[in-house]
Amino acid sequence: MTVTFDDILAARDRIAGQVDRTPVRYSRRLSQLTGAEVWVKFDNLHFTGSFKERGALNRLLQLTPDERKRGVVAASAGNHAQALAYHGARLGVPVTIVMPEGTPFVKADGTRAHGATVVIKGLDFTGSTEEAHRLRDEKGFVFVSAFDDEGIVTGQGVCALEFLEDAPDLEALIIPIGGGGLIAGCSVAARAMKPDIRIFGVEAAMYPSFAARRRGETPKCGGQTIAEGIAIKAVGEIPFAIADPLVEEVLVCQEADFETAVAYYATLEKTVAEGAGAGGLAALLAYPDKFRGMKVGLVLCGGNIDARMLAVVLNRELVREKKMIVYRILGDDRPGMLSKMSAVIGGLGGNIIDVVHNRLALDVPAKGAEFDIMVETRGEAHAIEIRHGLEEAGYELRMG
């Protein structure tokens, strides 16, 4: 079984006019930040918020009339689910989606809103897949894999076809890997259009299934990652066979890399990325020397992040940048202490966000207290200036 460039061209024609052609833009800010010439394809701007629409629609359009009537079932953490649900509703194909426990509400709610039946079952994608197979056998549904399906892979390849038509000078593509459908299809399309282009994959450190399989190892996968869209314990058989000879290297990124990438897309590009969707930028930030001076394309492949999680990520990035910091101060528990501390912080330009008194810590004198003062600063240098100011005023800082 294989996928050819002609298959991808046929998929493009099949889905034409039914899926948005997402914009490709040169990013001055990300280029200045990383030292590469960075181009971004904004697949988060699809109607359902991710790249999955091309593959899902292409696969649905290949169903026989009998299969359309029976309906389809799939396991998905959310993006494949929403794409199938939306296009299934358009085409009159009943869709049932099995989602793992802990799937972000925004993805589950979005799937239901498109008319699909949602079943929450399984601790992870593997468990959800087992339930989807059971429903296939019991109900007669057609199982549509999120990635291990030629129709899905060929549809996803249209992403790279569009990318290189809009940015033909690209020297490298960095593409997130979950089950492998996107990187498999994109690798075929990109190499057909530009044989010398370099393809890099990105995986979360908690789910390095493609990288481990390449080394002939059993992947050690598990844990709660912000990149839940690529939290797959086993890369698909079809995608791996296609992508393995075409992908130069798979870059494994830590949670902090994904968080920073999500934050930078929001603050620098003014766009919303989910953890997996920001994987390309995460790799570029984690491995800058590999790409410095190169023309690099990033597929921002999804923007379906829970609003609460986005807020958490943005605040955590402020903490990393020392733009939000907690000063833990040991002082006397008497009137006026807090106002004096506040005067020092305010006099140096810090903005107090929150204050917590701790009078019960046993390593604090009975007549004393710990003050945890959360302060907004202009950055690390300003945070250090405030710390020195508090110390010069005679306060004992335990951390900050």
Secondary structure, DSSP 4 states (H G I P E B T S, - for coil): ----HHHHHHHHHHHTTTS----EEEEHHHHHHHSSEEEEEEGGGSTTSBTHHHHHHHHHTTS-HHHHHH-EEEE-SSHHHHHHHHHHHHHT--EEEEE-TT--HHHHHHHHHTT-EEEE--SSHHHHHHHHHHHHHHH-PEE--SSSSHHHHHHHHHHHHHHHHH-TT--EEEEE-SSSHHHHHHHHHHHHH-TT-EEEEEEETT--HHHHHHTT------S--S-GGG--SS--HHHHHHHTTT--EEEEE-HHHHHHHHHHHHHTS-----TTTTHHHHHHHH-HHHHTTSEEEEEE-B----HHHHHHHHHHHHHHTTSEEEEEEEEE-STTHHHHHHHHHHHTT-EEEEEEEE---TTS-TTEEEEEEEEE-SSHHHHHHHHHHHHHTT-EEEE-
